Amino acid sequence: MPYYRVITPKNALSYEQRQKIALGVTDVHCGISAAPRNFVHTEFLELDESGTIPDDRGRGIKPFNTKYYIAGRNRAGRTDDTISRILNGMLEMFCDITGVDSNEVSGDIIEGKASWTMEGGHILPEPGEEPPSWYEADKVLAN
């Protein structure tokens, strides 16, 4: 379920940078939350200018005031500290890969109930309630 939109100006990132950022998003999210790596999704969205994007539900707009923006959506139930560590890790990783000044990138992470989401045909468990089978797909990917 972890879903991150990386919003940038048009043609601001190379293909190689996108690959590194997508891997970095997965590394940061899974390194802090212990989520299976194959559940993390990253989308790149290019805009003509900063300002607003459709919100993650498509019913409104999400304003932002930086040139680059990372919008995350995760399962609810994590502590504010954990959410902050994930977001700050994302922003730092983005700046390291792109060379963008930290004043030019911002972001947020919103949460939704896990039970409202399906992944791979299964309702997601709440954070901390994952059965051992939850991590089996990761073992397959690692081999």
N, CA, C and O atoms as a GROMACS GRO file, in nm:
protein
  572
    1MET      N    1   0.079  -0.121   0.000
    1MET     CA    2   0.000   0.000   0.000
    1MET      C    3   0.083   0.127   0.000
    1MET      O    4   0.039   0.226  -0.057
    2PRO      N    5   0.200   0.129   0.060
    2PRO     CA    6   0.269   0.258   0.060
    2PRO      C    7   0.276   0.311  -0.083
    2PRO      O    8   0.327   0.245  -0.173
    3TYR      N    9   0.225   0.430  -0.101
    3TYR     CA   10   0.216   0.490  -0.233
    3TYR      C   11   0.271   0.632  -0.224
    3TYR      O   12   0.220   0.714  -0.148
    4TYR      N   13   0.373   0.659  -0.303
    4TYR     CA   14   0.438   0.790  -0.300
    4TYR      C   15   0.434   0.852  -0.439
    4TYR      O   16   0.469   0.788  -0.538
    5ARG      N   17   0.390   0.978  -0.445
    5ARG     CA   18   0.396   1.055  -0.568
    5ARG      C   19   0.509   1.156  -0.553
    5ARG      O   20   0.512   1.234  -0.458
    6VAL      N   21   0.601   1.153  -0.648
    6VAL     CA   22   0.712   1.247  -0.650
    6VAL      C   23   0.680   1.349  -0.758
    6VAL      O   24   0.684   1.318  -0.877
    7ILE      N   25   0.650   1.471  -0.715
    7ILE     CA   26   0.607   1.576  -0.808
    7ILE      C   27   0.726   1.666  -0.838
    7ILE      O   28   0.793   1.716  -0.747
    8THR      N   29   0.752   1.686  -0.967
    8THR     CA   30   0.867   1.764  -1.010
    8THR      C   31   0.829   1.854  -1.128
    8THR      O   32   0.726   1.832  -1.192
    9PRO      N   33   0.913   1.954  -1.156
    9PRO     CA   34   0.895   2.028  -1.281
    9PRO      C   35   0.923   1.934  -1.399
    9PRO      O   36   0.994   1.834  -1.385
   10LYS      N   37   0.866   1.966  -1.514
   10LYS     CA   38   0.887   1.884  -1.635
   10LYS      C   39   1.036   1.872  -1.666
   10LYS      O   40   1.111   1.969  -1.662
   11ASN      N   41   1.075   1.749  -1.698
   11ASN     CA   42   1.212   1.716  -1.741
   11ASN      C   43   1.318   1.749  -1.637
   11ASN      O   44   1.435   1.768  -1.672
   12ALA      N   45   1.281   1.757  -1.510
   12ALA     CA   46   1.378   1.791  -1.405
   12ALA      C   47   1.465   1.673  -1.365
   12ALA      O   48   1.577   1.692  -1.318
   13LEU      N   49   1.415   1.550  -1.384
   13LEU     CA   50   1.489   1.432  -1.341
   13LEU      C   51   1.521   1.342  -1.459
   13LEU      O   52   1.439   1.324  -1.550
   14SER      N   53   1.640   1.285  -1.456
   14SER     CA   54   1.676   1.187  -1.557
   14SER      C   55   1.614   1.051  -1.522
   14SER      O   56   1.568   1.030  -1.410
   15TYR      N   57   1.615   0.961  -1.617
   15TYR     CA   58   1.566   0.826  -1.593
   15TYR      C   59   1.645   0.760  -1.479
   15TYR      O   60   1.587   0.695  -1.393
   16GLU      N   61   1.776   0.779  -1.480
   16GLU     CA   62   1.861   0.721  -1.376
   16GLU      C   63   1.826   0.776  -1.238
   16GLU      O   64   1.822   0.702  -1.141
   17GLN      N   65   1.800   0.907  -1.230
   17GLN     CA   66   1.761   0.966  -1.102
   17GLN      C   67   1.628   0.908  -1.055
   17GLN      O   68   1.610   0.881  -0.936
   18ARG      N   69   1.535   0.890  -1.146
   18ARG     CA   70   1.406   0.832  -1.109
   18ARG      C   71   1.424   0.691  -1.054
   18ARG      O   72   1.363   0.654  -0.954
   19GLN      N   73   1.509   0.613  -1.118
   19GLN     CA   74   1.535   0.478  -1.069
   19GLN      C   75   1.592   0.483  -0.928
   19GLN      O   76   1.548   0.408  -0.840
   20LYS      N   77   1.689   0.569  -0.906
   20LYS     CA   78   1.751   0.581  -0.774
   20LYS      C   79   1.650   0.629  -0.670
   20LYS      O   80   1.650   0.581  -0.557
   21ILE      N   81   1.565   0.724  -0.708
   21ILE     CA   82   1.464   0.775  -0.614
   21ILE      C   83   1.363   0.666  -0.581
   21ILE      O   84   1.327   0.649  -0.465
   22ALA      N   85   1.316   0.592  -0.681
   22ALA     CA   86   1.220   0.484  -0.655
   22ALA      C   87   1.281   0.380  -0.560
   22ALA      O   88   1.213   0.334  -0.469
   23LEU      N   89   1.406   0.344  -0.581
   23LEU     CA   90   1.474   0.252  -0.489
   23LEU      C   91   1.489   0.316  -0.352
   23LEU      O   92   1.470   0.250  -0.250
   24GLY      N   93   1.525   0.444  -0.349
   24GLY     CA   94   1.540   0.516  -0.222
   24GLY      C   95   1.410   0.524  -0.145
   24GLY      O   96   1.410   0.510  -0.022
   25VAL      N   97   1.299   0.548  -0.214
   25VAL     CA   98   1.168   0.552  -0.148
   25VAL      C   99   1.142   0.417  -0.081
   25VAL      O  100   1.098   0.412   0.034
   26THR      N  101   1.168   0.310  -0.154
   26THR     CA  102   1.148   0.175  -0.098
   26THR      C  103   1.241   0.152   0.020
   26THR      O  104   1.198   0.101   0.123
   27ASP      N  105   1.368   0.188   0.005
   27ASP     CA  106   1.465   0.168   0.114
   27ASP      C  107   1.425   0.245   0.240
   27ASP      O  108   1.428   0.190   0.350
   28VAL      N  109   1.389   0.371   0.223
   28VAL     CA  110   1.351   0.452   0.340
   28VAL      C  111   1.226   0.396   0.405
   28VAL      O  112   1.223   0.373   0.526
   29HIS      N  113   1.122   0.375   0.326
   29HIS     CA  114   0.996   0.328   0.384
   29HIS      C  115   1.014   0.194   0.455
   29HIS      O  116   0.971   0.178   0.569
   30CYS      N  117   1.076   0.099   0.388
   30CYS     CA  118   1.091  -0.035   0.446
   30CYS      C  119   1.193  -0.038   0.559
   30CYS      O  120   1.180  -0.117   0.652
   31GLY      N  121   1.294   0.046   0.551
   31GLY     CA  122   1.394   0.052   0.657
   31GLY      C  123   1.338   0.102   0.788
   31GLY      O  124   1.390   0.068   0.895
   32ILE      N  125   1.234   0.183   0.782
   32ILE     CA  126   1.173   0.238   0.904
   32ILE      C  127   1.049   0.160   0.944
   32ILE      O  128   1.026   0.136   1.062
   33SER      N  129   0.968   0.121   0.846
   33SER     CA  130   0.840   0.057   0.879
   33SER      C  131   0.844  -0.095   0.876
   33SER      O  132   0.754  -0.159   0.930
   34ALA      N  133   0.946  -0.153   0.814
   34ALA     CA  134   0.958  -0.299   0.797
   34ALA      C  135   0.851  -0.356   0.705
   34ALA      O  136   0.825  -0.476   0.709
   35ALA      N  137   0.788  -0.273   0.622
   35ALA     CA  138   0.690  -0.322   0.524
   35ALA      C  139   0.761  -0.406   0.418
   35ALA      O  140   0.880  -0.385   0.392
   36PRO      N  141   0.691  -0.501   0.358
   36PRO     CA  142   0.750  -0.576   0.246
   36PRO      C  143   0.783  -0.482   0.130
   36PRO      O  144   0.703  -0.396   0.095
   37ARG      N  145   0.899  -0.500   0.071
   37ARG     CA  146   0.947  -0.411  -0.035
   37ARG      C  147   0.857  -0.412  -0.157
   37ARG      O  148   0.842  -0.309  -0.224
   38ASN      N  149   0.796  -0.526  -0.187
   38ASN     CA  150   0.715  -0.534  -0.309
   38ASN      C  151   0.583  -0.459  -0.297
   38ASN      O  152   0.511  -0.449  -0.396
   39PHE      N  153   0.548  -0.407  -0.180
   39PHE     CA  154   0.424  -0.332  -0.163
   39PHE      C  155   0.442  -0.182  -0.183
   39PHE      O  156   0.343  -0.109  -0.191
   40VAL      N  157   0.566  -0.135  -0.191
   40VAL     CA  158   0.591   0.009  -0.202
   40VAL      C  159   0.580   0.052  -0.349
   40VAL      O  160   0.640  -0.010  -0.438
   41HIS      N  161   0.503   0.156  -0.373
   41HIS     CA  162   0.481   0.208  -0.508
   41HIS      C  163   0.526   0.353  -0.516
   41HIS      O  164   0.503   0.432  -0.424
   42THR      N  165   0.592   0.388  -0.627
   42THR     CA  166   0.636   0.526  -0.650
   42THR      C  167   0.589   0.570  -0.788
   42THR      O  168   0.609   0.500  -0.887
   43GLU      N  169   0.526   0.686  -0.792
   43GLU     CA  170   0.481   0.745  -0.919
   43GLU      C  171   0.548   0.882  -0.933
   43GLU      O  172   0.557   0.957  -0.836
   44PHE      N  173   0.594   0.911  -1.052
   44PHE     CA  174   0.652   1.042  -1.081
   44PHE      C  175   0.552   1.123  -1.161
   44PHE      O  176   0.497   1.076  -1.261
   45LEU      N  177   0.528   1.245  -1.116
   45LEU     CA  178   0.432   1.334  -1.181
   45LEU      C  179   0.504   1.464  -1.213
   45LEU      O  180   0.557   1.530  -1.124
   46GLU      N  181   0.505   1.501  -1.340
   46GLU     CA  182   0.570   1.624  -1.383
   46GLU      C  183   0.464   1.732  -1.406
   46GLU      O  184   0.360   1.707  -1.467
   47LEU      N  185   0.493   1.851  -1.356
   47LEU     CA  186   0.402   1.965  -1.372
   47LEU      C  187   0.473   2.080  -1.440
   47LEU      O  188   0.596   2.091  -1.436
   48ASP      N  189   0.395   2.166  -1.503
   48ASP     CA  190   0.451   2.286  -1.564
   48ASP      C  191   0.498   2.385  -1.459
   48ASP      O  192   0.595   2.458  -1.480
   49GLU      N  193   0.428   2.388  -1.345
   49GLU     CA  194   0.466   2.477  -1.235
   49GLU      C  195   0.412   2.420  -1.105
   49GLU      O  196   0.320   2.338  -1.106
   50SER      N  197   0.469   2.463  -0.994
   50SER     CA  198   0.421   2.415  -0.864
   50SER      C  199   0.292   2.486  -0.828
   50SER      O  200   0.255   2.586  -0.890
   51GLY      N  201   0.227   2.436  -0.729
   51GLY     CA  202   0.105   2.500  -0.682
   51GLY      C  203   0.004   2.403  -0.629
   51GLY      O  204  -0.021   2.398  -0.509
   52THR      N  205  -0.057   2.324  -0.719
   52THR     CA  206  -0.157   2.227  -0.675
   52THR      C  207  -0.153   2.103  -0.764
   52THR      O  208  -0.113   2.108  -0.880
   53ILE      N  209  -0.195   1.993  -0.705
   53ILE     CA  210  -0.215   1.868  -0.778
   53ILE      C  211  -0.346   1.808  -0.728
   53ILE      O  212  -0.393   1.844  -0.620
   54PRO      N  213  -0.406   1.718  -0.806
   54PRO     CA  214  -0.525   1.651  -0.753
   54PRO      C  215  -0.488   1.574  -0.626
   54PRO      O  216  -0.381   1.514  -0.620
   55ASP      N  217  -0.575   1.575  -0.526
   55ASP     CA  218  -0.545   1.498  -0.406
   55ASP      C  219  -0.548   1.350  -0.439
   55ASP      O  220  -0.587   1.311  -0.549
   56ASP      N  221  -0.508   1.267  -0.345
   56ASP     CA  222  -0.495   1.124  -0.374
   56ASP      C  223  -0.629   1.054  -0.394
   56ASP      O  224  -0.632   0.939  -0.437
   57ARG      N  225  -0.737   1.120  -0.366
   57ARG     CA  226  -0.869   1.062  -0.388
   57ARG      C  227  -0.936   1.119  -0.512
   57ARG      O  228  -1.045   1.075  -0.551
   58GLY      N  229  -0.872   1.219  -0.576
   58GLY     CA  230  -0.924   1.276  -0.698
   58GLY      C  231  -1.045   1.366  -0.680
   58GLY      O  232  -1.113   1.398  -0.777
   59ARG      N  233  -1.072   1.407  -0.556
   59ARG     CA  234  -1.191   1.489  -0.531
   59ARG      C  235  -1.158   1.633  -0.493
   59ARG      O  236  -1.249   1.713  -0.469
   60GLY      N  237  -1.035   1.664  -0.488
   60GLY     CA  238  -0.998   1.799  -0.447
   60GLY      C  239  -0.858   1.828  -0.496
   60GLY      O  240  -0.806   1.759  -0.584
   61ILE      N  241  -0.797   1.928  -0.438
   61ILE     CA  242  -0.661   1.962  -0.475
   61ILE      C  243  -0.574   1.965  -0.351
   61ILE      O  244  -0.621   1.990  -0.240
   62LYS      N  245  -0.448   1.938  -0.372
   62LYS     CA  246  -0.348   1.942  -0.265
   62LYS      C  247  -0.252   2.054  -0.300
   62LYS      O  248  -0.180   2.045  -0.399
   63PRO      N  249  -0.250   2.160  -0.221
   63PRO     CA  250  -0.158   2.270  -0.249
   63PRO      C  251  -0.017   2.240  -0.196
   63PRO      O  252  -0.001   2.169  -0.096
   64PHE      N  253   0.081   2.295  -0.262
   64PHE     CA  254   0.218   2.289  -0.211
   64PHE      C  255   0.292   2.411  -0.263
   64PHE      O  256   0.255   2.467  -0.366
   65ASN      N  257   0.396   2.452  -0.192
   65ASN     CA  258   0.462   2.577  -0.229
   65ASN      C  259   0.611   2.561  -0.254
   65ASN      O  260   0.688   2.657  -0.239
   66THR      N  261   0.652   2.441  -0.291
   66THR     CA  262   0.792   2.418  -0.325
   66THR      C  263   0.800   2.364  -0.467
   66THR      O  264   0.700   2.319  -0.524
   67LYS      N  265   0.919   2.370  -0.524
   67LYS     CA  266   0.939   2.326  -0.662
   67LYS      C  267   0.921   2.174  -0.675
   67LYS      O  268   0.876   2.125  -0.778
   68TYR      N  269   0.957   2.101  -0.570
   68TYR     CA  270   0.948   1.955  -0.567
   68TYR      C  271   0.863   1.915  -0.446
   68TYR      O  272   0.865   1.982  -0.343
   69TYR      N  273   0.790   1.805  -0.461
   69TYR     CA  274   0.699   1.765  -0.354
   69TYR      C  275   0.685   1.613  -0.352
   69TYR      O  276   0.672   1.550  -0.457
   70ILE      N  277   0.687   1.554  -0.233
   70ILE     CA  278   0.665   1.410  -0.217
   70ILE      C  279   0.537   1.392  -0.137
   70ILE      O  280   0.529   1.432  -0.021
   71ALA      N  281   0.438   1.331  -0.200
   71ALA     CA  282   0.308   1.307  -0.137
   71ALA      C  283   0.295   1.157  -0.111
   71ALA      O  284   0.292   1.077  -0.205
   72GLY      N  285   0.288   1.120   0.016
   72GLY     CA  286   0.278   0.979   0.052
   72GLY      C  287   0.143   0.942   0.108
   72GLY      O  288   0.074   1.025   0.168
   73ARG      N  289   0.105   0.818   0.089
   73ARG     CA  290  -0.018   0.762   0.148
   73ARG      C  291   0.017   0.625   0.204
   73ARG      O  292   0.066   0.538   0.132
   74ASN      N  293  -0.008   0.607   0.334
   74ASN     CA  294   0.029   0.484   0.404
   74ASN      C  295  -0.086   0.431   0.489
   74ASN      O  296  -0.188   0.497   0.507
   75ARG      N  297  -0.066   0.312   0.542
   75ARG     CA  298  -0.163   0.256   0.636
   75ARG      C  299  -0.160   0.337   0.765
   75ARG      O  300  -0.054   0.376   0.813
   76ALA      N  301  -0.277   0.362   0.819
   76ALA     CA  302  -0.287   0.434   0.947
   76ALA      C  303  -0.239   0.344   1.060
   76ALA      O  304  -0.241   0.221   1.049
   77GLY      N  305  -0.196   0.407   1.168
   77GLY     CA  306  -0.161   0.333   1.288
   77GLY      C  307  -0.018   0.350   1.334
   77GLY      O  308   0.020   0.298   1.438
   78ARG      N  309   0.061   0.423   1.259
   78ARG     CA  310   0.199   0.446   1.301
   78ARG      C  311   0.205   0.571   1.388
   78ARG      O  312   0.118   0.658   1.382
   79THR      N  313   0.309   0.578   1.469
   79THR     CA  314   0.325   0.694   1.556
   79THR      C  315   0.364   0.817   1.474
   79THR      O  316   0.414   0.805   1.362
   80ASP      N  317   0.340   0.934   1.530
   80ASP     CA  318   0.381   1.058   1.464
   80ASP      C  319   0.531   1.058   1.440
   80ASP      O  320   0.578   1.108   1.337
   81ASP      N  321   0.608   1.004   1.535
   81ASP     CA  322   0.753   0.997   1.520
   81ASP      C  323   0.792   0.912   1.400
   81ASP      O  324   0.880   0.949   1.323
   82THR      N  325   0.727   0.798   1.383
   82THR     CA  326   0.757   0.710   1.270
   82THR      C  327   0.724   0.779   1.138
   82THR      O  328   0.803   0.773   1.044
   83ILE      N  329   0.609   0.842   1.131
   83ILE     CA  330   0.569   0.913   1.009
   83ILE      C  331   0.670   1.024   0.978
   83ILE      O  332   0.709   1.042   0.862
   84SER      N  333   0.711   1.097   1.079
   84SER     CA  334   0.808   1.205   1.061
   84SER      C  335   0.942   1.150   1.013
   84SER      O  336   1.005   1.209   0.925
   85ARG      N  337   0.987   1.039   1.069
   85ARG     CA  338   1.114   0.978   1.027
   85ARG      C  339   1.107   0.932   0.882
   85ARG      O  340   1.203   0.950   0.806
   86ILE      N  341   0.994   0.874   0.842
   86ILE     CA  342   0.979   0.831   0.703
   86ILE      C  343   0.984   0.953   0.610
   86ILE      O  344   1.058   0.953   0.512
   87LEU      N  345   0.905   1.055   0.640
   87LEU     CA  346   0.901   1.173   0.553
   87LEU      C  347   1.037   1.242   0.547
   87LEU      O  348   1.085   1.275   0.438
   88ASN      N  349   1.100   1.263   0.661
   88ASN     CA  350   1.231   1.329   0.661
   88ASN      C  351   1.335   1.246   0.587
   88ASN      O  352   1.422   1.301   0.519
   89GLY      N  353   1.326   1.114   0.600
   89GLY     CA  354   1.416   1.026   0.525
   89GLY      C  355   1.396   1.039   0.375
   89GLY      O  356   1.492   1.038   0.298
   90MET      N  357   1.270   1.050   0.333
   90MET     CA  358   1.238   1.067   0.190
   90MET      C  359   1.296   1.198   0.138
   90MET      O  360   1.358   1.202   0.032
   91LEU      N  361   1.275   1.305   0.212
   91LEU     CA  362   1.322   1.437   0.168
   91LEU      C  363   1.474   1.440   0.160
   91LEU      O  364   1.530   1.494   0.065
   92GLU      N  365   1.541   1.384   0.260
   92GLU     CA  366   1.687   1.380   0.260
   92GLU      C  367   1.740   1.296   0.144
   92GLU      O  368   1.833   1.337   0.075
   93MET      N  369   1.679   1.180   0.123
   93MET     CA  370   1.720   1.093   0.013
   93MET      C  371   1.702   1.165  -0.121
   93MET      O  372   1.791   1.159  -0.206
   94PHE      N  373   1.590   1.232  -0.139
   94PHE     CA  374   1.563   1.304  -0.263
   94PHE      C  375   1.671   1.410  -0.289
   94PHE      O  376   1.723   1.420  -0.400
   95CYS      N  377   1.704   1.487  -0.188
   95CYS     CA  378   1.806   1.592  -0.202
   95CYS      C  379   1.943   1.531  -0.232
   95CYS      O  380   2.018   1.585  -0.313
   96ASP      N  381   1.976   1.420  -0.166
   96ASP     CA  382   2.105   1.354  -0.191
   96ASP      C  383   2.117   1.308  -0.336
   96ASP      O  384   2.222   1.324  -0.397
   97ILE      N  385   2.011   1.252  -0.390
   97ILE     CA  386   2.015   1.198  -0.526
   97ILE      C  387   2.012   1.309  -0.631
   97ILE      O  388   2.082   1.301  -0.731
   98THR      N  389   1.932   1.411  -0.608
   98THR     CA  390   1.910   1.514  -0.710
   98THR      C  391   2.002   1.635  -0.698
   98THR      O  392   2.023   1.707  -0.796
   99GLY      N  393   2.055   1.659  -0.579
   99GLY     CA  394   2.132   1.780  -0.557
   99GLY      C  395   2.045   1.902  -0.533
   99GLY      O  396   2.094   2.014  -0.525
  100VAL      N  397   1.914   1.880  -0.522
  100VAL     CA  398   1.819   1.989  -0.496
  100VAL      C  399   1.836   2.037  -0.352
  100VAL      O  400   1.851   1.957  -0.261
  101ASP      N  401   1.833   2.169  -0.333
  101ASP     CA  402   1.841   2.227  -0.199
  101ASP      C  403   1.718   2.186  -0.118
  101ASP      O  404   1.607   2.179  -0.172
  102SER      N  405   1.737   2.161   0.010
  102SER     CA  406   1.626   2.116   0.095
  102SER      C  407   1.513   2.218   0.105
  102SER      O  408   1.400   2.182   0.138
  103ASN      N  409   1.541   2.346   0.076
  103ASN     CA  410   1.435   2.448   0.077
  103ASN      C  411   1.342   2.436  -0.044
  103ASN      O  412   1.235   2.498  -0.046
  104GLU      N  413   1.382   2.357  -0.144
  104GLU     CA  414   1.302   2.346  -0.266
  104GLU      C  415   1.214   2.221  -0.269
  104GLU      O  416   1.143   2.199  -0.367
  105VAL      N  417   1.217   2.140  -0.164
  105VAL     CA  418   1.137   2.018  -0.161
  105VAL      C  419   1.062   2.008  -0.029
  105VAL      O  420   1.116   2.038   0.078
  106SER      N  421   0.938   1.966  -0.038
  106SER     CA  422   0.856   1.945   0.082
  106SER      C  423   0.771   1.821   0.058
  106SER      O  424   0.780   1.759  -0.048
  107GLY      N  425   0.690   1.787   0.155
  107GLY     CA  426   0.604   1.671   0.137
  107GLY      C  427   0.515   1.647   0.256
  107GLY      O  428   0.520   1.719   0.356
  108ASP      N  429   0.433   1.546   0.243
  108ASP     CA  430   0.350   1.502   0.354
  108ASP      C  431   0.313   1.356   0.334
  108ASP      O  432   0.324   1.301   0.224
  109ILE      N  433   0.268   1.296   0.441
  109ILE     CA  434   0.220   1.158   0.437
  109ILE      C  435   0.083   1.157   0.503
  109ILE      O  436   0.068   1.197   0.618
  110ILE      N  437  -0.016   1.112   0.428
  110ILE     CA  438  -0.148   1.095   0.487
  110ILE      C  439  -0.172   0.946   0.506
  110ILE      O  440  -0.108   0.862   0.443
  111GLU      N  441  -0.266   0.915   0.593
  111GLU     CA  442  -0.291   0.775   0.626
  111GLU      C  443  -0.435   0.737   0.598
  111GLU      O  444  -0.526   0.820   0.602
  112GLY      N  445  -0.454   0.610   0.569
  112GLY     CA  446  -0.586   0.553   0.552
  112GLY      C  447  -0.591   0.419   0.622
  112GLY      O  448  -0.488   0.352   0.638
  113LYS      N  449  -0.708   0.379   0.664
  113LYS     CA  450  -0.722   0.250   0.732
  113LYS      C  451  -0.677   0.138   0.640
  113LYS      O  452  -0.715   0.132   0.523
  114ALA      N  453  -0.597   0.048   0.693
  114ALA     CA  454  -0.549  -0.065   0.614
  114ALA      C  455  -0.665  -0.149   0.563
  114ALA      O  456  -0.660  -0.200   0.451
  115SER      N  457  -0.766  -0.165   0.644
  115SER     CA  458  -0.879  -0.251   0.606
  115SER      C  459  -0.960  -0.195   0.489
  115SER      O  460  -1.049  -0.263   0.438
  116TRP      N  461  -0.931  -0.074   0.447
  116TRP     CA  462  -0.998  -0.015   0.331
  116TRP      C  463  -0.922  -0.043   0.201
  116TRP      O  464  -0.965   0.000   0.094
  117THR      N  465  -0.809  -0.113   0.211
  117THR     CA  466  -0.721  -0.132   0.097
  117THR      C  467  -0.692  -0.280   0.074
  117THR      O  468  -0.675  -0.357   0.168
  118MET      N  469  -0.687  -0.317  -0.053
  118MET     CA  470  -0.646  -0.452  -0.090
  118MET      C  471  -0.514  -0.443  -0.164
  118MET      O  472  -0.491  -0.350  -0.241
  119GLU      N  473  -0.429  -0.540  -0.141
  119GLU     CA  474  -0.300  -0.550  -0.210
  119GLU      C  475  -0.283  -0.697  -0.246
  119GLU      O  476  -0.288  -0.784  -0.159
  120GLY      N  477  -0.263  -0.726  -0.373
  120GLY     CA  478  -0.247  -0.864  -0.415
  120GLY      C  479  -0.369  -0.950  -0.385
  120GLY      O  480  -0.356  -1.070  -0.364
  121GLY      N  481  -0.486  -0.888  -0.383
  121GLY     CA  482  -0.609  -0.962  -0.358
  121GLY      C  483  -0.641  -0.986  -0.212
  121GLY      O  484  -0.732  -1.063  -0.181
  122HIS      N  485  -0.568  -0.923  -0.121
  122HIS     CA  486  -0.589  -0.943   0.022
  122HIS      C  487  -0.610  -0.809   0.092
  122HIS      O  488  -0.544  -0.710   0.060
  123ILE      N  489  -0.703  -0.806   0.187
  123ILE     CA  490  -0.720  -0.688   0.271
  123ILE      C  491  -0.592  -0.671   0.353
  123ILE      O  492  -0.540  -0.768   0.408
  124LEU      N  493  -0.542  -0.550   0.360
  124LEU     CA  494  -0.418  -0.526   0.435
  124LEU      C  495  -0.442  -0.534   0.585
  124LEU      O  496  -0.545  -0.489   0.635
  125PRO      N  497  -0.345  -0.592   0.657
  125PRO     CA  498  -0.354  -0.590   0.803
  125PRO      C  499  -0.314  -0.452   0.856
  125PRO      O  500  -0.244  -0.377   0.789
  126GLU      N  501  -0.359  -0.422   0.975
  126GLU     CA  502  -0.318  -0.297   1.039
  126GLU      C  503  -0.170  -0.309   1.078
  126GLU      O  504  -0.122  -0.420   1.102
  127PRO      N  505  -0.096  -0.197   1.084
  127PRO     CA  506   0.044  -0.202   1.125
  127PRO      C  507   0.059  -0.272   1.260
  127PRO      O  508  -0.014  -0.244   1.355
  128GLY      N  509   0.154  -0.364   1.266
  128GLY     CA  510   0.179  -0.440   1.388
  128GLY      C  511   0.098  -0.567   1.398
  128GLY      O  512   0.121  -0.647   1.488
  129GLU      N  513   0.002  -0.588   1.308
  129GLU     CA  514  -0.081  -0.708   1.309
  129GLU      C  515  -0.052  -0.799   1.190
  129GLU      O  516  -0.133  -0.885   1.157
  130GLU      N  517   0.062  -0.781   1.125
  130GLU     CA  518   0.097  -0.858   1.007
  130GLU      C  519   0.131  -1.002   1.046
  130GLU      O  520   0.212  -1.023   1.136
  131PRO      N  521   0.070  -1.101   0.980
  131PRO     CA  522   0.106  -1.240   1.005
  131PRO      C  523   0.240  -1.272   0.938
  131PRO      O  524   0.282  -1.198   0.849
  132PRO      N  525   0.307  -1.380   0.978
  132PRO     CA  526   0.435  -1.415   0.915
  132PRO      C  527   0.424  -1.429   0.763
  132PRO      O  528   0.520  -1.399   0.691
  133SER      N  529   0.310  -1.475   0.713
  133SER     CA  530   0.293  -1.493   0.569
  133SER      C  531   0.301  -1.361   0.493
  133SER      O  532   0.327  -1.360   0.372
  134TRP      N  533   0.280  -1.251   0.562
  134TRP     CA  534   0.286  -1.117   0.504
  134TRP      C  535   0.422  -1.093   0.438
  134TRP      O  536   0.430  -1.023   0.337
  135TYR      N  537   0.527  -1.151   0.495
  135TYR     CA  538   0.663  -1.125   0.449
  135TYR      C  539   0.715  -1.231   0.352
  135TYR      O  540   0.828  -1.219   0.305
  136GLU      N  541   0.636  -1.333   0.320
  136GLU     CA  542   0.682  -1.440   0.233
  136GLU      C  543   0.718  -1.390   0.093
  136GLU      O  544   0.818  -1.434   0.036
  137ALA      N  545   0.639  -1.301   0.037
  137ALA     CA  546   0.668  -1.251  -0.098
  137ALA      C  547   0.803  -1.181  -0.103
  137ALA      O  548   0.871  -1.187  -0.205
  138ASP      N  549   0.842  -1.115   0.005
  138ASP     CA  550   0.972  -1.049   0.010
  138ASP      C  551   1.085  -1.151  -0.001
  138ASP      O  552   1.186  -1.124  -0.066
  139LYS      N  553   1.069  -1.266   0.060
  139LYS     CA  554   1.172  -1.370   0.054
  139LYS      C  555   1.190  -1.418  -0.089
  139LYS      O  556   1.302  -1.446  -0.132
  140VAL      N  557   1.081  -1.428  -0.163
  140VAL     CA  558   1.089  -1.470  -0.302
  140VAL      C  559   1.163  -1.365  -0.384
  140VAL      O  560   1.247  -1.400  -0.468
  141LEU      N  561   1.133  -1.238  -0.361
  141LEU     CA  562   1.199  -1.130  -0.434
  141LEU      C  563   1.348  -1.125  -0.406
  141LEU      O  564   1.427  -1.090  -0.493
  142ALA      N  565   1.388  -1.159  -0.283
  142ALA     CA  566   1.528  -1.150  -0.243
  142ALA      C  567   1.613  -1.259  -0.306
  142ALA      O  568   1.735  -1.245  -0.316
  143ASN      N  569   1.552  -1.367  -0.349
  143ASN     CA  570   1.629  -1.480  -0.406
  143ASN      C  571   1.660  -1.460  -0.551
  143ASN      O  572   1.724  -1.546  -0.613
   0.00000   0.00000   0.00000
